[in-house]
Amino acid sequence: MGWTTPKTWNVDELVTAAMMNTHLRDNMNYLFSPNRQQKTGNANYSTTSTSFVDVDSSNLSFSLETYGGPVLVWAMVACKVSTSGAYIGLDVEVDGTRLGAGYSSGLAKFASIYTAPVTIFRVVELSAGTHTFKLQWRVSGGTGYIYGGSTNAQAVFGAMEI
């Protein structure tokens, strides 16, 4: 159920239960339960790709139906790169287009041989419809690691219409 533009009421208009349900109940339900998806990686990941690729096309990607409002996208991962001086670039692809396409490192750049958390938050404007979200990454050299398969570190990726 999506948002319905509230009705402009007229003086002496007969208000029906269906009108109240559509314009009050359903809109309140939408505001308090927005469309959202959140996925958790269930494995440890590694890549040597210098081009952006999906981190996990099964567990860290999803579709979300939106109603034309802004969408908050987030990702939280624990990662490291094997080679000193190299970096991991993290990005989010929406409907085949990377949000950080203007940057060689994507939305976030992480350059450490020690494991540490990396977080991305981004608000995007999307038209109404169903959209596909994918968490992607690349390395500039060496091997990149994301830890998502333990109780100590989980890869989390989600989006919510706000």
C-alpha positions as CSV (number, residue, x, y, z in Angstrom):
1,M,0.0,0.0,0.0
2,G,1.4,3.4,-1.0
3,W,0.8,7.0,-0.3
4,T,-2.4,8.6,-1.6
5,T,-2.5,12.3,-2.1
6,P,-4.9,13.6,0.5
7,K,-8.3,14.7,-0.7
8,T,-9.4,18.3,-0.6
9,W,-12.6,18.3,1.3
10,N,-15.6,20.4,0.4
11,V,-18.0,22.1,2.8
12,D,-21.0,19.9,3.5
13,E,-19.4,16.9,1.7
14,L,-20.6,13.5,2.9
15,V,-17.5,11.7,4.2
16,T,-17.7,7.9,3.7
17,A,-15.8,5.2,5.5
18,A,-13.9,4.4,2.3
19,M,-12.7,8.0,2.0
20,M,-11.5,8.1,5.6
21,N,-9.8,4.7,5.2
22,T,-8.0,5.8,2.0
23,H,-7.0,9.3,3.1
24,L,-6.4,8.9,6.8
25,R,-5.9,5.2,7.8
26,D,-3.9,4.1,4.8
27,N,-1.7,7.2,4.7
28,M,-1.0,6.8,8.4
29,N,-0.1,3.2,7.9
30,Y,2.2,4.1,5.1
31,L,4.0,6.8,7.2
32,F,4.6,4.4,10.1
33,S,5.5,1.4,7.9
34,P,7.4,2.7,4.9
35,N,8.6,0.4,2.2
36,R,12.0,-1.0,3.1
37,Q,14.3,-3.9,2.5
38,Q,17.4,-4.9,4.5
39,K,19.7,-7.8,3.6
40,T,22.5,-9.4,5.6
41,G,25.4,-11.1,4.0
42,N,25.9,-14.7,5.3
43,A,29.5,-15.3,4.1
44,N,32.9,-13.8,4.0
45,Y,33.7,-12.3,0.6
46,S,36.8,-11.5,-1.4
47,T,37.6,-9.9,-4.7
48,T,40.5,-9.1,-6.9
49,S,38.3,-7.3,-9.5
50,T,39.5,-3.8,-10.5
51,S,36.0,-3.2,-12.0
52,F,32.9,-2.8,-9.9
53,V,31.2,-6.2,-9.3
54,D,28.3,-7.3,-7.0
55,V,29.5,-8.3,-3.5
56,D,26.8,-11.0,-3.3
57,S,24.1,-11.0,-6.0
58,S,21.9,-13.3,-3.9
59,N,22.1,-11.9,-0.4
60,L,23.2,-8.3,-0.8
61,S,20.8,-7.2,-3.6
62,F,17.0,-6.7,-3.6
63,S,14.1,-5.0,-5.3
64,L,12.0,-2.3,-3.6
65,E,8.7,-0.8,-4.7
66,T,8.7,3.0,-4.2
67,Y,6.0,5.6,-4.6
68,G,8.1,8.6,-5.8
69,G,9.5,9.7,-2.5
70,P,13.2,10.0,-1.6
71,V,15.0,6.7,-0.7
72,L,17.6,6.3,2.0
73,V,20.2,3.7,1.1
74,W,22.7,2.3,3.5
75,A,25.5,-0.3,3.7
76,M,27.6,-1.3,6.7
77,V,30.5,-3.7,6.2
78,A,33.8,-4.7,7.9
79,C,36.5,-4.9,5.3
80,K,40.2,-4.8,4.6
81,V,42.5,-4.9,1.6
82,S,45.5,-7.2,1.4
83,T,48.1,-4.8,-0.1
84,S,49.4,-1.7,1.5
85,G,48.6,1.3,-0.7
86,A,45.7,-0.4,-2.4
87,Y,42.0,0.4,-1.6
88,I,38.5,-1.0,-1.7
89,G,35.8,1.1,-3.5
90,L,32.3,0.5,-2.3
91,D,29.2,1.6,-4.3
92,V,25.5,1.0,-4.7
93,E,23.9,0.2,-8.1
94,V,20.3,1.2,-8.6
95,D,18.6,-0.1,-11.7
96,G,21.9,-0.7,-13.4
97,T,23.5,2.7,-12.6
98,R,26.1,3.2,-9.9
99,L,25.3,6.0,-7.5
100,G,29.0,6.9,-7.2
101,A,29.7,6.5,-10.9
102,G,31.5,9.9,-11.0
103,Y,34.2,8.6,-8.7
104,S,36.7,5.8,-9.4
105,S,36.3,4.6,-5.8
106,G,32.5,4.8,-5.8
107,L,30.7,6.1,-2.8
108,A,33.3,5.0,-0.2
109,K,37.0,4.4,-0.4
110,F,38.7,2.2,2.2
111,A,42.5,1.7,2.3
112,S,43.8,-0.3,5.2
113,I,45.3,-3.8,5.7
114,Y,43.5,-3.9,9.0
115,T,39.8,-4.8,9.3
116,A,37.6,-1.9,10.1
117,P,34.0,-0.8,9.6
118,V,32.8,1.2,6.6
119,T,29.4,2.8,6.4
120,I,27.5,4.3,3.5
121,F,24.4,6.5,3.8
122,R,22.9,8.1,0.7
123,V,19.5,9.7,-0.1
124,V,18.4,9.2,-3.8
125,E,15.4,10.5,-5.7
126,L,13.6,7.8,-7.6
127,S,10.5,7.7,-9.6
128,A,7.6,5.6,-8.5
129,G,8.0,1.9,-9.4
130,T,10.1,-1.2,-8.6
131,H,13.8,-0.6,-8.3
132,T,16.7,-3.0,-8.0
133,F,19.6,-2.3,-5.6
134,K,23.0,-4.0,-5.5
135,L,26.0,-3.6,-3.2
136,Q,29.1,-3.4,-5.4
137,W,32.9,-3.2,-4.9
138,R,36.3,-3.2,-6.5
139,V,39.9,-3.0,-5.5
140,S,42.7,-0.9,-6.9
141,G,45.1,-3.8,-6.3
142,G,45.6,-6.9,-4.2
143,T,42.6,-8.7,-2.7
144,G,39.7,-7.0,-0.9
145,Y,37.8,-8.7,1.9
146,I,34.4,-8.1,3.4
147,Y,33.5,-10.1,6.5
148,G,29.8,-11.0,6.6
149,G,29.6,-14.5,7.9
150,S,30.1,-14.3,11.6
151,T,28.5,-12.9,14.8
152,N,31.4,-10.4,15.1
153,A,30.9,-8.9,11.6
154,Q,28.0,-8.8,9.3
155,A,27.5,-7.1,6.0
156,V,24.2,-5.2,6.0
157,F,22.6,-3.5,3.0
158,G,19.3,-1.8,2.8
159,A,17.0,0.9,1.5
160,M,13.8,2.6,2.7
161,E,11.5,5.2,1.2
162,I,11.5,8.2,3.5
